[in-house]
Amino acid sequence: MKHRLLLASCVLLGLASPGCGSDSAPDPGFRTEDSEPVDVDNLQIRVSGQMRVLPEASRWLAAQGQTEPSLSGLTVTIEEPLRVAVNDLDATFGVTALEDDGTFGVAGIPVREVNVGLAVGMSGPGLVRTNTVIYDSAFTGSRPRTNLIETRAYALPASFHDALGAALGEARLRGHTENRAGTLLAAGFVLGRVVDENGKPEAGVRVVPDRSDLAERIYYPSLDLSSVNQEGTSEDGLFVYVHTGLAAETFRVSVEGDTGGVSRNVVIGPGWGLMLTLHPGLHPPIE
């Protein structure tokens, strides 16, 4: 029954994803003509990586004389973003506690349950609920076929979230949500980073959605979070998308003028934030 419900969600959201189509496909690669079909019905993978406070938030906290929230021992979840957005009870594939250095590892992730990607869910004292995208089917057009190693996920301090909301202003937030929400978390939001091939933030960049009606919801915070604009990223390379506070929404975003880049999947709903990094090439840079 849960597969029927998710398929209905895919149809309603107008989403074309591996999870909404065939369950068997060749393993993606440079050569596929001699490849064998992969049995994704029974394939399970392991996800490992490191959780850290968002670098831009870490620098802002230091400038404010504030300390970072401790992440040691906090729980992280491996989740499917689309399932989270539509409140699927089976959205979580695994749970584990962070080591002292922020590392994590979860085995037994069922590939057949992946739709648009995989994300690491995070919340805890001094943090807001977020999901960091660690696998996006936009890159391969398929589910993952191998273990995901050395992934990077980010925790978002509540004080940084609050400062972003103050920079946007409650009037803007209520305007974008028709008075349903006065905070970013209540509305639902995307916090994105634009970096170069070396992982350095890119300034003066515009991020564009594949739906023109959503463009007015994208803002670029100043370096000190004192204001926002809609012209382009600051030295920190951040952008914020404000959701409606209503049901799940799906679309794609890309860097304006980057004809060789991959447009990224976005799935968002109220009550949490999606974290993603836009970067050139198929693989995230090592930071």
Secondary structure, 3 states (H helix, E strand, C coil): CHHHHHHHHHHHHCCCCHHHCCCCCECCCCCCCCCCECCCCCCEEEEEEEEEECHHHHHHHHHCCCCCCCCCCCEEEEECHHHHHCCCCCCEEEEEECCCCCEEEEEEEEHHHCCCEEEEEECCCCECCEEEEEEECCCCCCCCCCCEEEEEEEECEHHHHHHHHHHHCHHHHHHHCCCCCCCHHHHCEEEEEEECCCCCECCCCCEEECCHHHHHHEEEECCCCCCEECCCCCCCCEEEEECCCCCCEEEEEEECCCCCCCCEEEEECCCCEEEEEECCCCCCCCC
